[in-house]
Amino acid sequence: MTVRRLEDMDSAALTTPSESHRVGKSARIEKAQVDAELIRLTRLRSAHAEEQYRISSQLAHSREEVQSWTERLANLPRI
């Protein structure tokens, strides 16, 4: 079946203006829900990226600290 015939069948299925309005309204509601979910997921992705950056920075800092303390311990006078 061609796309055009499918479109014709879809429009024929909506016989009354109230049916057409109802379908349009539910499509708008679904789009709003999808948009809200997209925003939520985008924020989660951003928060995850920020957390990964924070963890990476903290790990680098901790490694530098370990190096510094290791050098300080090596330079302590032996008793």
C-alpha positions in Angstrom: 0.0 0.0 0.0 1.3 3.5 -0.8 1.8 6.2 1.7 -0.9 8.3 0.0 -3.5 5.5 0.3 -2.6 5.1 4.0 -3.1 8.8 4.6 -6.4 8.7 2.8 -7.5 5.7 5.0 -6.4 7.6 8.1 -8.4 10.7 7.1 -11.4 8.6 6.2 -11.3 7.0 9.6 -11.9 10.4 11.2 -15.5 10.9 10.1 -16.6 13.6 12.6 -15.0 16.9 13.6 -15.0 15.7 17.3 -13.1 12.6 16.4 -10.6 14.7 14.5 -10.3 17.1 17.5 -9.9 14.3 20.0 -7.1 12.7 18.0 -5.4 16.0 17.5 -5.7 16.7 21.2 -4.2 13.3 22.2 -1.4 13.8 19.7 -0.6 17.2 21.3 -0.7 15.7 24.8 1.6 12.9 23.7 4.0 15.4 22.1 4.1 17.4 25.3 4.9 14.3 27.3 7.6 13.3 24.9 9.1 16.8 25.0 9.0 16.7 28.8 10.7 13.4 28.8 13.4 14.7 26.4 14.1 17.6 28.7 14.3 15.3 31.7 16.7 13.0 29.9 18.8 15.9 28.6 19.2 17.2 32.2 20.1 13.7 33.4 22.7 13.4 30.7 24.2 16.8 31.6 24.2 16.0 35.3 25.9 12.6 34.6 28.6 14.3 32.4 29.2 16.9 35.2 29.5 14.1 37.8 31.9 12.2 35.6 34.1 15.3 35.2 34.0 15.9 38.9 35.0 12.3 39.7 37.8 12.5 37.1 39.1 15.7 38.6 38.9 14.3 42.1 40.8 11.2 41.0 43.6 13.2 39.4 43.9 15.3 42.5 44.0 12.2 44.7 46.7 10.7 42.6 48.8 13.9 42.8 48.3 13.9 46.6 49.5 10.2 46.8 52.5 11.2 44.8 53.3 14.1 47.1 52.8 12.1 50.3 55.0 9.3 48.9 57.8 11.7 48.2 57.5 13.3 51.6 57.6 9.9 53.3 60.7 9.0 51.3 62.4 12.1 52.5 61.7 11.6 56.2 64.8 11.1 58.3 65.3 7.5 59.3 65.5 6.8 63.0 
